[in-house]
Amino acid sequence: MSHQTLDRISELGLNLPSVPTPIAAYVNCVRSGNLLFLSGGLPIDPERKVIGKVPTDVSIEEAQEAARMIILNRLAVIQDELGSLDEVQQIVALNGFVNAEPDFYDHPQVINGASELLVQIFGERGKHSRTALGAASLPLNVAVEINLVVEIKA
């Protein structure tokens, strides 16, 4: 079995975390036809979690790193579901939510951390439609939450 995508992640100096356990009454992803709908991922791993409001508690750069953490977390879910990230045909859509102060307007800059990483990993297949929103609060007071829609190979 080919592992080109995992090799690319390693070349970037990154690793996939273990698949997170949902924190409420939902599943990590649902497959419908050739689409995977991934639930919102949070920037939490065994070593750290990125919590607080952007930009007062969490800088834009830290929030971008949180967005990248989430992408690796979501890719772990895809790997678990499909057996290989090479089965990804296209990242279709990304919805990003930033736990933002009321006068913060750089949500797109934060979510760029996720979008740019997807393109680094998947190339053209990583380009996607996107929403970047500010939120008054997010679960567990995390700084960022991201969900994905992914097309898989037929």
N, CA and C atoms as an extended XYZ file, in Angstrom:
462
Properties=species:S:1:pos:R:3:atomname:S:1:resname:S:1:resid:I:1 pbc="F F F"
N         0.837       -1.185        0.000 N   MET     1
C         0.000        0.000        0.000 CA  MET     1
C         0.881        1.248        0.000 C   MET     1
N         0.524        2.212       -0.825 N   SER     2
C         1.263        3.464       -0.922 CA  SER     2
C         1.003        4.342        0.308 C   SER     2
N         2.020        5.058        0.714 N   HIS     3
C         1.890        5.973        1.846 CA  HIS     3
C         2.457        7.335        1.480 C   HIS     3
N         2.199        7.786        0.235 N   GLN     4
C         2.766        9.050       -0.227 CA  GLN     4
C         2.372       10.211        0.677 C   GLN     4
N         1.128       10.254        1.096 N   THR     5
C         0.667       11.384        1.904 CA  THR     5
C         1.315       11.363        3.282 C   THR     5
N         1.405       10.201        3.903 N   LEU     6
C         2.098       10.106        5.193 CA  LEU     6
C         3.570       10.476        5.047 C   LEU     6
N         4.190       10.062        3.931 N   ASP     7
C         5.584       10.433        3.678 CA  ASP     7
C         5.717       11.946        3.574 C   ASP     7
N         4.764       12.588        2.909 N   ARG     8
C         4.793       14.050        2.755 CA  ARG     8
C         4.659       14.723        4.122 C   ARG     8
N         3.793       14.208        4.969 N   ILE     9
C         3.626       14.758        6.319 CA  ILE     9
C         4.945       14.637        7.081 C   ILE     9
N         5.624       13.502        6.963 N   SER    10
C         6.922       13.299        7.620 CA  SER    10
C         7.974       14.258        7.083 C   SER    10
N         7.974       14.472        5.750 N   GLU    11
C         8.922       15.414        5.131 CA  GLU    11
C         8.754       16.822        5.706 C   GLU    11
N         7.537       17.164        6.085 N   LEU    12
C         7.261       18.479        6.677 CA  LEU    12
C         7.638       18.525        8.159 C   LEU    12
N         8.152       17.404        8.679 N   GLY    13
C         8.554       17.342       10.085 CA  GLY    13
C         7.384       17.178       11.034 C   GLY    13
N         6.275       16.631       10.522 N   LEU    14
C         5.051       16.496       11.312 CA  LEU    14
C         4.683       15.027       11.465 C   LEU    14
N         3.820       14.741       12.429 N   ASN    15
C         3.302       13.398       12.665 CA  ASN    15
C         1.811       13.485       12.926 C   ASN    15
N         1.102       12.415       12.586 N   LEU    16
C        -0.311       12.355       12.932 CA  LEU    16
C        -0.455       11.954       14.396 C   LEU    16
N        -1.340       12.634       15.117 N   PRO    17
C        -1.609       12.229       16.504 CA  PRO    17
C        -2.530       11.010       16.524 C   PRO    17
N        -2.807       10.479       17.724 N   SER    18
C        -3.812        9.425       17.796 CA  SER    18
C        -5.191       10.043       17.548 C   SER    18
N        -6.109        9.213       17.123 N   VAL    19
C        -7.462        9.671       16.820 CA  VAL    19
C        -8.127       10.137       18.119 C   VAL    19
N        -8.639       11.360       18.114 N   PRO    20
C        -9.269       11.870       19.339 CA  PRO    20
C       -10.605       11.198       19.621 C   PRO    20
N       -10.924       11.102       20.879 N   THR    21
C       -12.226       10.598       21.294 CA  THR    21
C       -13.202       11.764       21.325 C   THR    21
N       -14.378       11.630       20.693 N   PRO    22
C       -15.357       12.725       20.747 CA  PRO    22
C       -15.682       13.104       22.193 C   PRO    22
N       -15.887       14.414       22.420 N   ILE    23
C       -16.149       14.894       23.780 CA  ILE    23
C       -17.632       15.035       24.087 C   ILE    23
N       -18.500       14.680       23.125 N   ALA    24
C       -19.946       14.788       23.338 CA  ALA    24
C       -20.641       13.732       22.481 C   ALA    24
N       -21.926       13.922       22.213 N   ALA    25
C       -22.739       12.924       21.510 CA  ALA    25
C       -22.633       13.087       19.991 C   ALA    25
N       -21.480       12.697       19.427 N   TYR    26
C       -21.261       12.742       17.985 CA  TYR    26
C       -20.163       11.746       17.633 C   TYR    26
N       -19.956       11.537       16.338 N   VAL    27
C       -18.858       10.697       15.861 CA  VAL    27
C       -17.863       11.587       15.123 C   VAL    27
N       -16.635       11.106       14.972 N   ASN    28
C       -15.593       11.901       14.316 CA  ASN    28
C       -15.871       12.192       12.848 C   ASN    28
N       -16.500       11.241       12.167 N   CYS    29
C       -16.828       11.483       10.759 CA  CYS    29
C       -17.956       10.569       10.316 C   CYS    29
N       -18.618       11.005        9.255 N   VAL    30
C       -19.680       10.230        8.627 CA  VAL    30
C       -19.379       10.182        7.136 C   VAL    30
N       -19.476        8.971        6.563 N   ARG    31
C       -19.267        8.798        5.130 CA  ARG    31
C       -20.620        8.761        4.445 C   ARG    31
N       -20.762        9.557        3.393 N   SER    32
C       -21.966        9.546        2.565 CA  SER    32
C       -21.514        9.533        1.115 C   SER    32
N       -21.716        8.410        0.437 N   GLY    33
C       -21.223        8.278       -0.930 CA  GLY    33
C       -19.709        8.423       -0.940 C   GLY    33
N       -19.207        9.343       -1.766 N   ASN    34
C       -17.764        9.582       -1.849 CA  ASN    34
C       -17.326       10.762       -0.993 C   ASN    34
N       -18.149       11.160       -0.035 N   LEU    35
C       -17.792       12.282        0.825 CA  LEU    35
C       -17.634       11.836        2.276 C   LEU    35
N       -16.638       12.415        2.937 N   LEU    36
C       -16.483       12.272        4.381 CA  LEU    36
C       -16.784       13.634        5.002 C   LEU    36
N       -17.686       13.643        5.969 N   PHE    37
C       -18.007       14.855        6.715 CA  PHE    37
C       -17.364       14.700        8.087 C   PHE    37
N       -16.353       15.534        8.355 N   LEU    38
C       -15.620       15.432        9.613 CA  LEU    38
C       -16.148       16.438       10.619 C   LEU    38
N       -16.392       15.967       11.826 N   SER    39
C       -16.832       16.843       12.914 CA  SER    39
C       -15.747       17.857       13.232 C   SER    39
N       -16.123       18.886       13.971 N   GLY    40
C       -15.177       19.911       14.368 CA  GLY    40
C       -14.074       19.332       15.239 C   GLY    40
N       -12.843       19.648       14.874 N   GLY    41
C       -11.688       19.222       15.652 CA  GLY    41
C       -11.179       20.373       16.500 C   GLY    41
N       -10.590       20.014       17.632 N   LEU    42
C       -10.083       20.999       18.584 CA  LEU    42
C        -8.564       20.897       18.687 C   LEU    42
N        -7.879       21.984       19.045 N   PRO    43
C        -6.415       21.957       19.144 CA  PRO    43
C        -5.948       21.395       20.482 C   PRO    43
N        -6.107       20.089       20.618 N   ILE    44
C        -5.750       19.411       21.860 CA  ILE    44
C        -4.923       18.186       21.501 C   ILE    44
N        -3.785       18.049       22.152 N   ASP    45
C        -3.030       16.800       22.060 CA  ASP    45
C        -2.525       16.483       23.467 C   ASP    45
N        -1.890       15.332       23.665 N   PRO    46
C        -1.494       14.956       25.032 CA  PRO    46
C        -0.566       15.969       25.718 C   PRO    46
N         0.206       16.719       24.932 N   GLU    47
C         1.154       17.651       25.530 CA  GLU    47
C         0.556       19.028       25.820 C   GLU    47
N        -0.458       19.413       25.045 N   ARG    48
C        -0.939       20.787       25.196 CA  ARG    48
C        -2.341       20.951       24.646 C   ARG    48
N        -2.938       22.074       25.021 N   LYS    49
C        -4.165       22.486       24.376 CA  LYS    49
C        -4.110       23.997       24.281 C   LYS    49
N        -4.592       24.536       23.177 N   VAL    50
C        -4.528       25.974       22.929 CA  VAL    50
C        -5.886       26.554       23.295 C   VAL    50
N        -5.914       27.262       24.437 N   ILE    51
C        -7.185       27.777       24.928 CA  ILE    51
C        -7.133       29.298       25.086 C   ILE    51
N        -8.313       29.907       25.000 N   GLY    52
C        -8.447       31.333       25.238 CA  GLY    52
C        -8.843       32.100       24.000 C   GLY    52
N        -9.033       33.392       24.207 N   LYS    53
C        -9.479       34.305       23.152 CA  LYS    53
C        -8.301       34.787       22.308 C   LYS    53
N        -8.555       34.905       21.004 N   VAL    54
C        -7.610       35.499       20.063 CA  VAL    54
C        -8.024       36.967       19.899 C   VAL    54
N        -7.129       37.930       19.982 N   PRO    55
C        -5.686       37.833       20.157 CA  PRO    55
C        -5.198       38.107       21.580 C   PRO    55
N        -6.081       38.239       22.572 N   THR    56
C        -5.623       38.612       23.919 CA  THR    56
C        -4.935       37.477       24.667 C   THR    56
N        -5.535       36.274       24.683 N   ASP    57
C        -4.938       35.129       25.385 CA  ASP    57
C        -4.025       34.323       24.473 C   ASP    57
N        -4.354       34.301       23.192 N   VAL    58
C        -3.660       33.489       22.193 CA  VAL    58
C        -3.313       34.413       21.026 C   VAL    58
N        -2.021       34.473       20.672 N   SER    59
C        -1.610       35.330       19.548 CA  SER    59
C        -2.118       34.748       18.225 C   SER    59
N        -2.083       35.561       17.192 N   ILE    60
C        -2.473       35.083       15.856 CA  ILE    60
C        -1.585       33.901       15.458 C   ILE    60
N        -0.292       34.002       15.733 N   GLU    61
C         0.640       32.920       15.375 CA  GLU    61
C         0.320       31.640       16.142 C   GLU    61
N         0.014       31.761       17.423 N   GLU    62
C        -0.362       30.583       18.222 CA  GLU    62
C        -1.674       29.992       17.717 C   GLU    62
N        -2.604       30.848       17.305 N   ALA    63
C        -3.885       30.367       16.776 CA  ALA    63
C        -3.682       29.664       15.432 C   ALA    63
N        -2.756       30.164       14.611 N   GLN    64
C        -2.433       29.487       13.348 CA  GLN    64
C        -1.855       28.097       13.635 C   GLN    64
N        -1.001       28.003       14.641 N   GLU    65
C        -0.442       26.709       15.033 CA  GLU    65
C        -1.549       25.789       15.538 C   GLU    65
N        -2.508       26.335       16.278 N   ALA    66
C        -3.660       25.550       16.728 CA  ALA    66
C        -4.427       25.007       15.526 C   ALA    66
N        -4.597       25.830       14.497 N   ALA    67
C        -5.297       25.394       13.282 CA  ALA    67
C        -4.540       24.248       12.607 C   ALA    67
N        -3.215       24.328       12.594 N   ARG    68
C        -2.413       23.238       12.019 CA  ARG    68
C        -2.550       21.961       12.850 C   ARG    68
N        -2.558       22.112       14.183 N   MET    69
C        -2.759       20.947       15.066 CA  MET    69
C        -4.073       20.252       14.720 C   MET    69
N        -5.106       21.062       14.500 N   ILE    70
C        -6.423       20.496       14.192 CA  ILE    70
C        -6.386       19.732       12.883 C   ILE    70
N        -5.714       20.274       11.882 N   ILE    71
C        -5.640       19.571       10.592 CA  ILE    71
C        -4.984       18.206       10.777 C   ILE    71
N        -3.903       18.131       11.514 N   LEU    72
C        -3.261       16.826       11.749 CA  LEU    72
C        -4.217       15.889       12.483 C   LEU    72
N        -4.951       16.428       13.429 N   ASN    73
C        -5.956       15.670       14.183 CA  ASN    73
C        -7.040       15.150       13.228 C   ASN    73
N        -7.528       15.995       12.317 N   ARG    74
C        -8.569       15.584       11.361 CA  ARG    74
C        -8.006       14.567       10.369 C   ARG    74
N        -6.746       14.725        9.969 N   LEU    75
C        -6.142       13.748        9.065 CA  LEU    75
C        -5.997       12.391        9.743 C   LEU    75
N        -5.757       12.382       11.041 N   ALA    76
C        -5.706       11.109       11.783 CA  ALA    76
C        -7.065       10.414       11.713 C   ALA    76
N        -8.133       11.189       11.783 N   VAL    77
C        -9.488       10.623       11.668 CA  VAL    77
C        -9.690       10.019       10.279 C   VAL    77
N        -9.262       10.743        9.250 N   ILE    78
C        -9.406       10.242        7.869 CA  ILE    78
C        -8.587        8.964        7.689 C   ILE    78
N        -7.358        8.962        8.175 N   GLN    79
C        -6.492        7.777        8.084 CA  GLN    79
C        -7.162        6.588        8.758 C   GLN    79
N        -7.741        6.817        9.924 N   ASP    80
C        -8.414        5.754       10.667 CA  ASP    80
C        -9.632        5.237        9.902 C   ASP    80
N       -10.378        6.133        9.302 N   GLU    81
C       -11.605        5.764        8.583 CA  GLU    81
C       -11.305        5.028        7.277 C   GLU    81
N       -10.309        5.505        6.523 N   LEU    82
C       -10.059        4.986        5.174 CA  LEU    82
C        -8.903        3.995        5.099 C   LEU    82
N        -8.045        3.971        6.109 N   GLY    83
C        -6.874        3.112        6.063 CA  GLY    83
C        -5.681        3.762        5.387 C   GLY    83
N        -5.912        4.838        4.618 N   SER    84
C        -4.821        5.546        3.942 CA  SER    84
C        -5.269        6.945        3.549 C   SER    84
N        -4.420        7.920        3.809 N   LEU    85
C        -4.705        9.289        3.362 CA  LEU    85
C        -4.594        9.421        1.845 C   LEU    85
N        -3.968        8.435        1.203 N   ASP    86
C        -3.867        8.463       -0.254 CA  ASP    86
C        -5.224        8.258       -0.921 C   ASP    86
N        -6.235        7.871       -0.152 N   GLU    87
C        -7.599        7.728       -0.674 CA  GLU    87
C        -8.325        9.071       -0.791 C   GLU    87
N        -7.694       10.155       -0.311 N   VAL    88
C        -8.308       11.484       -0.417 CA  VAL    88
C        -8.192       11.973       -1.858 C   VAL    88
N        -9.338       12.238       -2.466 N   GLN    89
C        -9.381       12.793       -3.822 CA  GLN    89
C        -9.251       14.313       -3.781 C   GLN    89
N        -9.957       14.957       -2.835 N   GLN    90
C        -9.989       16.417       -2.765 CA  GLN    90
C       -10.456       16.857       -1.384 C   GLN    90
N        -9.799       17.873       -0.825 N   ILE    91
C       -10.360       18.554        0.340 CA  ILE    91
C       -11.393       19.517       -0.243 C   ILE    91
N       -12.659       19.305        0.059 N   VAL    92
C       -13.740       20.067       -0.579 CA  VAL    92
C       -14.009       21.364        0.160 C   VAL    92
N       -14.179       21.288        1.473 N   ALA    93
C       -14.572       22.470        2.240 CA  ALA    93
C       -13.956       22.428        3.627 C   ALA    93
N       -13.629       23.607        4.129 N   LEU    94
C       -13.107       23.776        5.477 CA  LEU    94
C       -13.918       24.890        6.131 C   LEU    94
N       -14.406       24.630        7.327 N   ASN    95
C       -15.097       25.653        8.112 CA  ASN    95
C       -14.291       25.871        9.377 C   ASN    95
N       -13.828       27.103        9.572 N   GLY    96
C       -12.992       27.434       10.716 CA  GLY    96
C       -13.665       28.448       11.621 C   GLY    96
N       -13.565       28.209       12.918 N   PHE    97
C       -14.172       29.074       13.927 CA  PHE    97
C       -13.080       29.524       14.883 C   PHE    97
N       -13.013       30.819       15.137 N   VAL    98
C       -11.992       31.393       16.000 CA  VAL    98
C       -12.665       31.971       17.234 C   VAL    98
N       -12.202       31.583       18.404 N   ASN    99
C       -12.688       32.112       19.679 CA  ASN    99
C       -12.092       33.516       19.810 C   ASN    99
N       -12.824       34.515       19.320 N   ALA   100
C       -12.258       35.838       19.093 CA  ALA   100
C       -12.863       36.913       19.988 C   ALA   100
N       -12.017       37.880       20.302 N   GLU   101
C       -12.505       39.097       20.949 CA  GLU   101
C       -13.455       39.801       19.974 C   GLU   101
N       -14.432       40.568       20.491 N   PRO   102
C       -15.423       41.211       19.613 CA  PRO   102
C       -14.818       42.131       18.556 C   PRO   102
N       -13.664       42.725       18.826 N   ASP   103
C       -13.062       43.650       17.860 CA  ASP   103
C       -11.924       43.022       17.055 C   ASP   103
N       -11.886       41.686       16.997 N   PHE   104
C       -10.878       40.972       16.205 CA  PHE   104
C       -11.483       40.606       14.862 C   PHE   104
N       -10.766       40.927       13.782 N   TYR   105
C       -11.317       40.724       12.438 CA  TYR   105
C       -10.408       39.910       11.520 C   TYR   105
N        -9.342       39.343       12.052 N   ASP   106
C        -8.384       38.606       11.225 CA  ASP   106
C        -8.610       37.098       11.261 C   ASP   106
N        -9.884       36.689       11.331 N   HIS   107
C       -10.197       35.251       11.328 CA  HIS   107
C        -9.564       34.533       10.134 C   HIS   107
N        -9.645       35.120        8.912 N   PRO   108
C        -9.039       34.419        7.771 CA  PRO   108
C        -7.546       34.152        7.954 C   PRO   108
N        -6.829       35.084        8.577 N   GLN   109
C        -5.395       34.906        8.795 CA  GLN   109
C        -5.140       33.714        9.719 C   GLN   109
N        -5.959       33.554       10.747 N   VAL   110
C        -5.827       32.411       11.654 CA  VAL   110
C        -6.065       31.105       10.904 C   VAL   110
N        -7.150       31.043       10.157 N   ILE   111
C        -7.536       29.802        9.472 CA  ILE   111
C        -6.592       29.487        8.315 C   ILE   111
N        -5.840       30.489        7.847 N   ASN   112
C        -4.810       30.218        6.836 CA  ASN   112
C        -3.814       29.167        7.322 C   ASN   112
N        -3.585       29.089        8.630 N   GLY   113
C        -2.688       28.053        9.157 CA  GLY   113
C        -3.134       26.670        8.718 C   GLY   113
N        -4.440       26.436        8.736 N   ALA   114
C        -4.997       25.151        8.314 CA  ALA   114
C        -4.974       25.006        6.799 C   ALA   114
N        -5.447       26.024        6.108 N   SER   115
C        -5.547       25.959        4.642 CA  SER   115
C        -4.185       25.755        3.992 C   SER   115
N        -3.199       26.501        4.463 N   GLU   116
C        -1.865       26.387        3.871 CA  GLU   116
C        -1.256       25.017        4.129 C   GLU   116
N        -1.495       24.448        5.300 N   LEU   117
C        -0.966       23.112        5.594 CA  LEU   117
C        -1.606       22.064        4.684 C   LEU   117
N        -2.906       22.176        4.441 N   LEU   118
C        -3.569       21.217        3.546 CA  LEU   118
C        -2.963       21.259        2.141 C   LEU   118
N        -2.646       22.454        1.660 N   VAL   119
C        -2.036       22.579        0.328 CA  VAL   119
C        -0.603       22.042        0.359 C   VAL   119
N         0.133       22.276        1.454 N   GLN   120
C         1.485       21.717        1.568 CA  GLN   120
C         1.454       20.195        1.518 C   GLN   120
N         0.455       19.602        2.132 N   ILE   121
C         0.366       18.142        2.198 CA  ILE   121
C        -0.188       17.543        0.913 C   ILE   121
N        -1.291       18.103        0.410 N   PHE   122
C        -2.009       17.481       -0.709 CA  PHE   122
C        -1.811       18.178       -2.055 C   PHE   122
N        -1.115       19.307       -2.095 N   GLY   123
C        -0.966       20.039       -3.354 CA  GLY   123
C        -2.319       20.534       -3.840 C   GLY   123
N        -2.574       20.405       -5.123 N   GLU   124
C        -3.838       20.875       -5.715 CA  GLU   124
C        -5.058       20.236       -5.049 C   GLU   124
N        -4.914       18.969       -4.628 N   ARG   125
C        -6.029       18.275       -3.979 CA  ARG   125
C        -6.372       18.885       -2.625 C   ARG   125
N        -5.469       19.702       -2.088 N   GLY   126
C        -5.700       20.334       -0.797 CA  GLY   126
C        -6.412       21.671       -0.870 C   GLY   126
N        -6.586       22.214       -2.079 N   LYS   127
C        -7.283       23.502       -2.235 CA  LYS   127
C        -8.770       23.282       -2.026 C   LYS   127
N        -9.416       24.189       -1.289 N   HIS   128
C       -10.783       23.958       -0.820 CA  HIS   128
C       -11.568       25.258       -0.723 C   HIS   128
N       -12.875       25.130       -0.665 N   SER   129
C       -13.699       26.282       -0.308 CA  SER   129
C       -13.598       26.448        1.202 C   SER   129
N       -13.975       27.648        1.707 N   ARG   130
C       -13.700       27.888        3.111 CA  ARG   130
C       -14.618       28.943        3.705 C   ARG   130
N       -14.878       28.773        4.988 N   THR   131
C       -15.520       29.788        5.809 CA  THR   131
C       -14.613       30.005        7.019 C   THR   131
N       -14.403       31.278        7.386 N   ALA   132
C       -13.617       31.614        8.579 CA  ALA   132
C       -14.441       32.599        9.399 C   ALA   132
N       -14.869       32.166       10.574 N   LEU   133
C       -15.771       32.963       11.406 CA  LEU   133
C       -15.202       33.195       12.790 C   LEU   133
N       -15.632       34.286       13.402 N   GLY   134
C       -15.361       34.517       14.811 CA  GLY   134
C       -16.510       33.976       15.632 C   GLY   134
N       -16.209       33.486       16.830 N   ALA   135
C       -17.229       32.951       17.731 CA  ALA   135
C       -17.050       33.593       19.102 C   ALA   135
N       -18.159       33.748       19.815 N   ALA   136
C       -18.104       34.307       21.164 CA  ALA   136
C       -17.417       33.352       22.129 C   ALA   136
N       -17.551       32.047       21.880 N   SER   137
C       -16.874       31.030       22.679 CA  SER   137
C       -16.857       29.738       21.879 C   SER   137
N       -15.990       28.816       22.288 N   LEU   138
C       -15.893       27.504       21.658 CA  LEU   138
C       -15.791       26.448       22.760 C   LEU   138
N       -16.067       25.169       22.443 N   PRO   139
C       -15.998       24.111       23.454 CA  PRO   139
C       -14.641       24.092       24.164 C   PRO   139
N       -14.669       23.869       25.468 N   LEU   140
C       -13.473       23.781       26.309 CA  LEU   140
C       -12.632       25.056       26.270 C   LEU   140
N       -13.211       26.154       25.788 N   ASN   141
C       -12.517       27.435       25.665 CA  ASN   141
C       -11.327       27.376       24.704 C   ASN   141
N       -11.340       26.431       23.744 N   VAL   142
C       -10.253       26.362       22.768 CA  VAL   142
C       -10.251       27.613       21.901 C   VAL   142
N        -9.104       27.897       21.297 N   ALA   143
C        -8.950       29.093       20.474 CA  ALA   143
C        -9.524       28.918       19.070 C   ALA   143
N        -9.547       27.673       18.567 N   VAL   144
C        -9.948       27.408       17.183 CA  VAL   144
C       -10.672       26.066       17.124 C   VAL   144
N       -11.653       25.976       16.221 N   GLU   145
C       -12.299       24.700       15.894 CA  GLU   145
C       -12.455       24.652       14.376 C   GLU   145
N       -12.226       23.482       13.787 N   ILE   146
C       -12.284       23.328       12.327 CA  ILE   146
C       -12.962       22.021       11.970 C   ILE   146
N       -13.876       22.076       10.981 N   ASN   147
C       -14.412       20.854       10.405 CA  ASN   147
C       -14.119       20.825        8.912 C   ASN   147
N       -14.215       19.646        8.323 N   LEU   148
C       -13.869       19.436        6.925 CA  LEU   148
C       -14.914       18.596        6.207 C   LEU   148
N       -15.003       18.810        4.887 N   VAL   149
C       -15.684       17.897        3.976 CA  VAL   149
C       -14.631       17.438        2.988 C   VAL   149
N       -14.502       16.116        2.830 N   VAL   150
C       -13.447       15.534        2.022 CA  VAL   150
C       -14.055       14.560        1.021 C   VAL   150
N       -13.652       14.697       -0.257 N   GLU   151
C       -14.043       13.725       -1.269 CA  GLU   151
C       -13.017       12.606       -1.274 C   GLU   151
N       -13.502       11.361       -1.311 N   ILE   152
C       -12.610       10.221       -1.342 CA  ILE   152
C       -12.691        9.550       -2.707 C   ILE   152
N       -11.648        8.808       -3.061 N   LYS   153
C       -11.599        8.138       -4.357 CA  LYS   153
C       -12.711        7.102       -4.443 C   LYS   153
N       -13.275        6.995       -5.630 N   ALA   154
C       -14.387        6.045       -5.852 CA  ALA   154
C       -13.912        4.616       -5.743 C   ALA   154
